[in-house]
């Protein structure tokens, strides 16, 4: 299996399994006060897996040398693969597995804003924005495009640390 496919699958499936774990632990339904923090942990997987994939690309396929182009290409390919997987998964999750997720999340955030003393007009504006951002197709587009953009940033940084020129012959 091609390296980028392997790491894209590992990352995408890992993120999906994380969401399933959050679901069964109630972090997406009844314990949203924990879920507000646990959702952020999903970004750690690409932060770890993309550099590992780039390093393996350098060491196994590129004979120890790595230039910016090769590292970024590999990392963005990994990100594109996991982005497609997670975009499809989040659509399925919000449509079929937990159709109340967005409503629960919006209500949780609305209650927090009321407790923080935010004006009703501002709350209504923020709630409308949340509905838009979490609706289909926005959630799919943001998940996919977000994966690629964050994957690009992670790839550039990782490649900067991992790059090596090939040895002179």
Secondary structure, DSSP 4 states (H G I P E B T S, - for coil): --HHHHHHHHHHHHHHHHHHHHHHTTTTTT-HHHHHHHGGGHHHHHHHHHHHHHHHIIIIISTT-B-HHHHHHHHHHHHHHHHHHHHHHHHHIIIII-TTHHHHHHHHHHHHHHHTT--HHHHHHHHHHHHHHTSTTHHHHHHHHHHHHHHHHHHHHHHHHH-BPPPP-
